C-alpha cells in the first residue's frame, strides 16, 4: 500500500510540475527533479515509520 501511494504521489508531482513548468521551457527537467524528491521523501518516511514500530 505504501508503495502505491508513493508512486501515485510521484506521478501527480511530475504532472503538476510538467504543466506549470512548460511556461518556463524547463518542464521535463523540473518534473523529473520533483518526482525524484517526492520519491525520496516517501521512502524516508516509510523507513522512519518502520523504525518506530
N, C-alpha and C positions, 0 to 999 in steps of 0.2 A: 504494500500500500504506500509506503514511504517513497519507494522508487517511482511509482506512478505520479505521485504528487510533485516530486522533483522534476520529472520530465515535463509535466504539464506546465509548471512554473517557468522552466527554461524556454519552452516554446512560446508561451504568452509574452515573456520578456523580449524574446528575439523579434516577434511580430510587431510589438508595440514600438520598439526602437527602430525597426526597419522602416515602418511607415512614417514615423516622426523624423527619422534621420535622413529620409530621402530628399528633404528640402536642403540639406547641407552637403549633398553629394558624397556622403560617407555612410550610407545606410548599412551596408553589409558589414563593414568593419565594426561599427558600434553594436550591431545586433549580435555578432559573434562574441564580442567582448562582454556584453551584458548577460548573455545566456551562459557564458563560462562562469562569470561571477556568481550568478544565481545558482548554478550547479554546485560550485564550491561551497557556497553558504548552506545549501540544503544538505550536502554531505557532512559538513562540520556539525550542523545541528543534529543530524541523525547519530553521529558518533558521540556527541555530548549527552544525548538522551540515553544512549545505551550504557554509558559510564555511570550515570546516576542510578540506574536500575540495578 
